[in-house]
Amino acid sequence: MFDEIMPLGRAFTQQPVAFLGGVVTGALRLNPQKDPLKTWLTRQGIGTQMAKASQGSGQGPETIEID
């Protein structure tokens, strides 16, 4: 049981502000892709992975070839 809790403790001690921000965001069920959180993150110079990935060409999935 202790082994399951250790990663949470390690994450908290390494980056306590980010960890607590994630906990609060999850508890309030805030979506980082929607306002007001998205606007605040943008002003802070922080982007989200999903927002960056969705700014592609907008043509849908790409086709790849594997030799």
N, C-alpha and C positions, 0 to 999 in steps of 0.2 A: 504494500500500500504506500509506503514511503517513497518507493521508486516512481510511482505515478505522479506524485506531487512535486518532486524535485525539479522538473522542467519549468513549472510555474514559478517556483521560488527563484530559480536561476534567471528567468526572463524578467522578473520584478526587480531583482538586485542589479541587473545590467542596465536596464532602461526603465526606471520606475514611472516616469511621466508618460511614455508611450504605452506602457502596460496598463496603467490606470485609465488612460484615455480610451484604450480599446475596451476595457471593462465597462466604462460609462457608456460608450457608444453602443455596445451590445445590450446593455441593460435598458437603455432608452430606445432600442431598436432603430437607431438612426442609420440612414443609408448614405454612405459617403458619395454616392453618385447624384444625390438630390440636394437642393438648397434647404436650409442655410449652411449645412456642413460643407457642401462642395465649394461654395463661395469662400468660406473661411479657410479651407485647405488651400485654395488657389491663392488667396492673399498671403498665406504663410509660405508660399513657394513649395508646397507639398502636393504632388500629384498622386493619383491612385493608379494602380496597375491596370484596372479595367478601363479607366478613362483613356489612358494612353493607348491601349490595345484597340479601342473602338474608334480611334481616329484614323484608321486605315483608309484604303481607297474607296471603301463603301460598295465594292462590287461583290461582296459575299466571299465564300470560301475560295481559296486558291487551289489550283490543281498542281500537283507535283508528280514528277516521274522518278521512280527508283529503279536503278539499273541492277 
